[in-house]
């Protein structure tokens, strides 16, 4: 027997996270279903039913078939002897719901272990800009800071806590700077160049002499980690429904597919709205929180989103506001930005475009037929001129817009879904986007032996790789 | 079976700010709103939606994202303007800009009776 269980271990792994290699998990599949047998075995069984033994005598042919089936069953069994998980990778890849735009746009990478660890980028290293703090908070045009390195008259300096910027009038000495207007600062608040400036790590030497060297700077990352969260939905099918459906529609298949679609919608909701502290369903059981932090929970100043990029009680949506948010994102180096909205804001965009004074007109056809209305698909970036896609998810809360980006300044993905596989992956899967959905059938209860329940589940966590390229506006009202 | 009546409000319901004796001001410029005689604000609505007086946030004090400082940021305040008290907005709320044409409703203390500008 060649079957060998590859146990979870803390040995070497080709993957970036420690622990077992998910690509080496034992195969598991529902052996009781003929549909899960390899095609070769199914074809051989059909041939034998027709009396075609492939040129062998019937006894040998039957023996060969038995061997193949047994080998397949052995591959499908775990140490407990019970096949438990049905891989839904192919099914889920074929189902592409249109109403889960956020889920659809995120890369799904392969994880391992129980915790996903990653580095959240805060700067690329700089070599320009300002990085200091206020030594002693004061309400004055003259401020004392840790270092005035990098400050020159005319440049704007941003105060993170006060959330305001001032123009440098003059630099008195290495710790004292005079601004063109009074500002009320707080002791120890961070000071950087800005706001229309990509923050650098520090103002260090970049030009250097023939026999010298530039200063050493390095990118700054914050180590983040989050445990994988279990997300799932239950389904059940009665024996009668299966039997009745056998003559016209596979009810078990339909029920399972509905559970997959349901889980996708639940996942879209979680990826946007979940928080790791909410104990109420669907994120917890009323006592314990089981969810991960979703997009909105991650778009906070506590997660590193710059203070001005989290706007509250905005009121009526205006293009000026959208321009301001996209500009701030651009200052942070966001690449391929996008806008995620609810239907209310999608309508507001339309109404802004159709408002009196705009140049949009209804065009009539040759027979005077015309289509009234618009769908705003994109927004022209006020700085780059690129088209920023507007993605509408009905799971976004009304009154909230999230401004995100596909990539970071260094080209890395800004966000992904880290999926912990529950079954063996194809050989190349660690480099591919995976869905990670599995179905598991559950033994019927003794009180309802004809009800066959099951669960469709996925283990995952949402990871933000750089909070600075994100922005959030809340409290928007319909226009 | 009796038909079910589903619409018992043929006319638009009175908005909460109209009921609660708020004084209303129409925004005429984006940087501030003149609020004659206003000395204190108990509640403020922008187009019928309340703007809280402040929000609490945690802001990082360095690049490690491990050290934070809680900050209470006021979202609006009354300042002395050239025409008397004027309402200004925090840069955390629509970048400090009032949407021209919108209605600001204030429940608070006024030195003298005011006539709302419509």
Interface residues (C-beta under 8 A of the other chain):
Chain A: X120 X122 X123 X131 X133 X160 X161 X163 X164 X186 X188 X189 X190 X201 X220 X222 X300 X301 X302 X303 X304 X307 X308 X310 X311 X312 X313 X314 X315 X316 X318 X320 X321 X324 X475 X477
Chain B: X46 X47 X48 X49 X51 X52 X55 X57 X58 X59 X60 X61 X62 X63 X64 X65 X66 X68 X69 X71 X73 X75 X90 X91 X92 X93 X94 X95 X97 X98 X99 X102
